[in-house]
């Protein structure tokens, strides 16, 4: 295909099709600029971003305070490795601990790295503290989970495509139904070291567990000396209208896994938080990362946390989430089976006969809204936490048009 204009969407999509591995199937829009809740394509069209880079951009695109921190720190010092101290990392620990209420932090870069870190933490804790026999540690996980794409993580996925042709798989995991406390109880053995769970399964279709599930699961884990590990990479940092989704049930996980919005979309930053007893199992040389805890990422994350608090974004997510969901539920559509979620993590599940959620996302794009389908039948709406009632109303008019077409 010959494309004459380098300003056309087709030109940029053709470059990806020619030279990039085909492991994504994006909507056909080529973005070039973002500001707050809006993004702009190479041909000048404006869209409301209702994905927020899978909740990495909770603070809005290109937030000016985080940008200024990025520029300032990038001029000063970007990377030292953990072979040396830097002046930002300790302050990042201090700020994140004050925000979260935990005792200790282990920084990484991506969400998948943080999950891998949590798995290593649980196993080492199981052997050195709980006394599980060597190489016998078990971690319980849930069907429908999405914790990342590494070989170990896909080993305990229940999604066939995530695993196909990537074996052999890592052992040591038990898969149980999501939202089923009795199944968790039955799965626990003396060798169980942890239960790894998403408080809401985002990629799984915005699946909200039954009320009390997290609280009962955490209590069960405590009784059996099992670490309750919450993957809040997507649900944490205000997305559900609370600091963390577990807060809705008054649960503080033994291990909390964060990423995505921890940097406001400017830089990969993730972290595992826990007690000194649990993270204290690590000794120098046990685990590490060249970029994990770098001064640029640490400085950016500090400002990203401050923005969430100073601008009241967590409370706004609760209010706008209720407003958005109420508006979606008022839309009369033969295609819609259910609207569910918490805060600004919202899923609209369609009936199977609707023909798949992707075609609705394509139609929404034409109306100026970028949303992402998941699990074939669910449209996910997760705009930045800075969204206003006026913008929600603007979106609802266009969503209604598409769902009623």
C-alpha positions in Angstrom: 0.0 0.0 0.0 1.4 3.4 -1.0 0.5 6.3 1.3 1.4 9.8 0.1 0.5 11.8 3.2 2.5 11.3 6.4 -0.3 13.1 8.2 -2.9 10.4 7.5 -3.9 7.7 9.9 -3.4 5.1 7.2 0.3 6.0 6.9 1.0 5.3 10.6 -1.2 2.2 10.7 0.6 0.8 7.7 4.0 1.3 9.3 2.8 -0.8 12.3 1.3 -3.4 10.1 4.6 -3.7 8.1 7.2 -3.7 10.9 5.5 -4.5 14.2 4.6 -7.9 15.6 0.8 -8.4 15.3 0.1 -9.0 19.0 -2.6 -6.2 19.2 -5.7 -5.4 17.3 -6.2 -1.6 18.1 -9.1 0.5 17.1 -8.4 2.3 13.9 -7.4 5.7 15.4 -3.9 7.1 15.5 -3.4 9.4 18.5 -0.8 12.2 18.6 -1.8 14.4 21.6 -3.6 14.2 24.9 -4.8 16.7 27.5 -6.8 15.8 30.6 -9.7 13.5 29.5 -9.2 14.2 25.7 -7.0 12.8 23.1 -6.5 14.0 19.5 -5.7 12.0 16.4 -3.2 12.8 13.6 -6.1 14.2 11.5 -7.2 16.7 14.2 -10.2 14.8 15.6 -10.9 14.9 19.3 -12.0 11.9 21.4 -13.0 11.3 25.0 -10.6 8.7 26.4 -12.7 6.1 28.2 -9.8 3.6 28.7 -7.2 5.8 30.4 -4.5 3.4 29.2 -6.0 0.6 31.2 -6.3 3.0 34.2 -2.7 4.2 34.0 -3.8 7.8 33.3 -6.1 8.3 36.3 -4.7 11.9 36.7 -5.5 12.8 33.1 -3.3 13.0 30.1 -0.1 15.0 30.4 -0.9 16.4 33.8 1.1 19.7 34.1 2.4 19.1 37.6 3.6 15.6 36.8 5.1 16.9 33.5 7.0 19.6 35.4 8.4 17.0 37.8 9.4 14.8 34.8 11.3 17.7 33.1 13.0 18.9 36.3 14.1 15.4 37.4 15.2 14.4 33.9 17.5 17.4 33.8 19.0 16.4 37.2 19.3 12.6 37.4 17.4 9.8 35.7 19.1 6.5 36.6 21.6 5.3 39.2 20.6 1.6 39.5 20.2 0.3 43.1 24.0 0.0 43.4 23.8 3.4 44.9 21.3 5.5 46.9 19.5 8.3 45.2 17.7 11.2 46.9 14.2 10.5 45.5 13.6 6.9 46.4 13.5 7.2 50.1 11.0 10.1 49.8 8.9 8.0 47.4 8.8 5.2 50.1 7.8 7.8 52.7 5.0 9.3 50.6 3.7 5.9 49.4 3.7 4.5 53.0 1.9 7.6 54.2 -0.7 7.2 51.4 -1.2 3.5 51.9 -0.6 2.7 55.6 1.9 -0.1 54.9 5.4 -0.5 56.4 7.7 -1.4 53.6 7.9 -1.0 49.8 9.7 -2.9 47.0 9.7 -0.8 43.8 9.7 -2.3 40.3 8.7 -1.0 36.8 5.8 -2.8 35.2 2.7 -4.4 36.8 3.8 -7.8 35.6 7.1 -7.3 37.4 5.3 -6.4 40.6 3.2 -9.5 40.4 6.3 -11.6 39.8 7.8 -9.9 42.8 4.8 -10.7 44.9 5.0 -14.3 43.9 8.6 -14.5 44.9 7.9 -12.7 48.1 5.1 -15.2 49.1 7.2 -18.2 48.3 10.2 -17.0 50.2 8.0 -16.0 53.1 6.3 -19.5 53.0 9.6 -21.3 53.3 11.4 -19.0 55.7 8.6 -17.9 58.0 5.7 -20.4 57.6 7.9 -23.4 57.3 6.6 -24.9 54.1 8.8 -27.7 52.8 11.3 -26.7 50.1 9.7 -26.3 46.6 6.2 -27.2 47.8 4.7 -23.8 48.1 1.2 -23.3 46.6 -0.5 -20.1 45.6 -4.2 -20.0 44.9 -5.5 -17.8 42.1 -8.9 -17.2 40.4 -10.5 -18.2 37.2 -10.8 -15.2 34.9 -7.7 -13.6 36.4 -5.4 -11.2 34.5 -2.1 -10.5 36.3 0.2 -10.0 33.4 1.9 -11.7 30.4 5.1 -13.3 31.8 5.6 -17.1 31.4 4.9 -17.7 35.1 1.8 -15.5 35.2 0.2 -17.0 32.1 0.9 -20.4 33.6 -2.0 -19.8 36.0 -4.3 -18.0 33.5 -7.7 -19.6 32.7 -7.7 -17.9 29.2 -6.6 -20.5 26.6 -5.2 -17.9 24.2 -2.9 -16.4 26.8 -1.3 -19.9 27.3 -1.4 -21.5 23.9 2.0 -22.5 22.5 3.9 -20.8 25.4 4.5 -23.9 27.5 5.9 -25.6 29.5 4.2 -23.8 32.3 5.3 -22.9 35.8 3.9 -25.2 38.5 2.7 -24.2 42.0 -0.7 -22.6 41.4 -4.2 -23.7 42.1 -7.1 -22.2 40.1 -10.5 -21.7 41.8 -13.8 -19.9 40.8 -13.8 -16.1 41.4 -16.0 -14.9 44.2 -16.4 -18.3 45.9 -15.2 -18.3 49.5 -16.1 -22.0 49.9 -13.8 -22.8 47.0 -11.0 -20.9 48.6 -11.5 -22.7 51.9 -11.4 -26.1 50.1 -8.3 -25.2 48.2 -6.1 -24.2 51.2 -3.6 -26.8 52.4 -0.7 -26.6 54.8 1.5 -25.7 51.8 -0.6 -22.8 50.7 1.4 -19.6 51.1 -0.8 -17.0 49.4 -4.1 -16.2 47.7 -3.6 -13.8 44.8 -6.8 -12.0 43.7 -8.1 -8.9 41.9 -10.7 -7.0 44.0 -12.5 -6.4 40.7 -11.5 -8.4 37.6 -11.0 -5.6 35.1 -9.6 -7.4 32.1 -11.9 -10.3 32.9 -14.9 -8.2 32.1 -15.3 -5.7 35.1 -16.5 -8.6 37.3 -17.4 -7.4 40.7 -17.4 -10.1 43.4 -20.2 -10.7 45.9 -20.4 -8.2 48.8 -18.2 -9.5 51.6 -16.1 -11.7 49.5 -12.8 -9.8 50.1 -13.5 -9.5 53.8 -14.3 -13.2 54.2 -11.4 -14.3 52.0 -8.9 -12.2 54.0 -10.2 -13.5 57.3 -9.9 -17.1 56.0 -6.4 -16.4 54.9 -5.5 -15.0 58.4 -6.8 -18.2 60.1 -4.7 -20.4 57.9 -1.5 -18.3 57.9 -1.9 -17.5 54.2 -1.0 -14.2 52.6 -3.9 -12.3 51.2 -2.4 -10.6 48.1 -4.4 -8.0 46.2 -3.5 -7.1 42.7 -4.7 -3.5 42.6 -2.6 -2.5 39.6 -5.8 -1.5 37.7 -8.3 -1.0 40.6 -6.0 0.9 43.0 -5.1 4.6 43.3 -8.6 6.0 43.2 -10.1 4.2 40.2 -13.0 2.6 42.1 -13.7 5.7 44.2 -11.5 4.6 47.1 -7.7 4.7 47.6 -7.8 1.0 46.9 -10.7 -1.3 45.9 -10.2 -3.4 49.0 -11.0 -0.3 51.1 -14.7 -0.7 50.1 -14.8 -3.8 52.4 -12.4 -2.4 55.0 -9.7 -4.9 54.1 -5.9 -4.2 54.2 -4.2 -7.0 52.2 -1.1 -8.6 53.5 0.5 -7.8 50.2 -0.7 -4.9 48.0 0.4 -4.7 44.3 0.4 -1.4 42.6 1.3 0.0 39.1 -0.2 1.9 36.2 -1.5 5.2 37.8 1.4 5.2 40.2 3.1 7.4 37.7 0.1 9.1 36.0 1.1 7.5 32.7 4.5 9.3 32.4 6.8 6.4 33.2 6.6 2.7 34.2 6.5 2.5 38.0 5.1 -0.3 40.1 5.5 -1.5 43.7 4.8 -4.2 46.2 3.8 -3.1 49.6 3.6 -5.2 52.8 4.8 -5.5 56.4 8.3 -5.7 57.5 7.8 -9.3 58.4 6.8 -10.2 54.9 9.1 -8.0 52.7 11.8 -8.4 55.3 12.5 -11.9 54.0 14.6 -10.3 51.2 18.4 -10.0 51.6 20.8 -8.2 49.2 21.1 -10.2 46.0 17.7 -12.0 46.3 15.9 -9.8 43.9 16.4 -6.6 41.9 15.9 -4.5 38.8 18.2 -2.1 37.0 15.4 0.5 36.6 13.3 -0.3 39.6 13.4 2.6 42.1 15.2 4.9 39.7 15.1 8.6 40.7 13.1 9.7 37.7 10.4 7.2 38.3 10.4 7.9 42.1 10.0 11.6 41.6 7.2 11.2 39.1 5.4 8.8 41.3 5.6 11.2 44.3 3.9 13.9 42.3 1.3 11.5 40.8 0.3 10.5 44.3 0.1 14.1 45.4 -2.1 15.0 42.5 -4.6 12.3 43.4 -4.8 13.7 46.9 -4.5 17.4 46.3 -7.1 17.5 43.5 -9.7 15.3 45.2 -9.6 12.8 42.4 -10.6 9.8 44.5 -13.8 11.4 45.8 -14.5 12.6 42.3 -14.2 9.1 41.0 -16.8 7.9 43.5 -19.2 10.7 42.6 -18.7 10.6 38.8 -18.8 6.8 38.8 -22.2 6.7 40.5 -23.4 9.4 38.1 -22.0 7.7 35.0 -23.4 4.3 36.0 -26.8 5.7 36.8 -26.9 7.4 33.4 -25.8 4.1 31.6 -28.6 2.2 33.4 -31.2 4.6 32.2 -30.3 3.9 28.6 -33.0 1.5 27.2 -31.2 -0.8 24.8 -32.1 -4.3 23.5 -28.3 -5.1 23.5 -27.5 -4.4 27.2 -27.6 -7.2 29.7 -26.0 -5.5 32.7 -24.1 -2.4 33.8 -21.7 -3.0 36.7 -18.6 -1.6 38.3 -17.3 0.6 41.1 -16.3 4.2 40.8 -15.0 4.9 37.3 -14.3 1.2 36.4 -17.5 0.4 34.6 -18.5 -2.5 32.4 -21.5 -2.7 30.1 -22.2 -6.3 29.3 -24.0 -7.1 26.1 -26.1 -10.0 25.2 -24.4 -12.6 23.0 -26.8 -11.8 20.2 -25.5 -8.2 20.1 -22.7 -9.3 17.8 -19.8 -8.6 20.0 -18.6 -5.5 21.9 -15.9 -4.6 19.4 -18.4 -3.3 16.8 -19.9 -1.0 19.5 -16.5 0.3 20.3 -15.9 1.0 16.6 -19.2 2.9 16.5 -18.4 4.8 19.7 -15.1 5.9 18.1 -17.1 7.5 15.3 -19.0 9.4 17.9 -15.8 10.7 19.6 -15.5 8.2 22.4 -12.7 5.7 22.8 -13.6 2.6 24.8 -12.3 -0.9 24.8 -14.0 -4.2 24.5 -13.0 -7.0 26.8 -14.0 -10.7 26.8 -16.0 -10.2 23.6 -19.2 -9.0 25.2 -18.2 -6.2 27.6 -17.6 -2.6 26.8 -15.3 -1.1 29.5 -15.6 2.6 30.4 -12.8 4.0 32.6 -12.1 7.7 31.9 -9.6 9.7 33.8 -10.7 10.6 37.3 -10.7 14.2 36.4 -13.9 13.9 34.4 -16.8 16.3 35.1 -20.6 15.9 35.1 -20.8 18.0 31.9 -18.4 15.6 30.1 -20.3 12.6 31.4 -23.5 14.0 30.0 -21.8 14.6 26.7 -20.7 11.0 26.6 -24.0 9.5 27.7 -25.8 11.2 24.8 -23.4 9.5 22.3 -23.3 6.2 24.1 -27.1 6.1 24.1 -27.1 6.8 20.3 -24.8 3.8 19.7 -26.5 1.4 22.1 -29.9 2.2 20.7 -28.9 2.1 17.0 
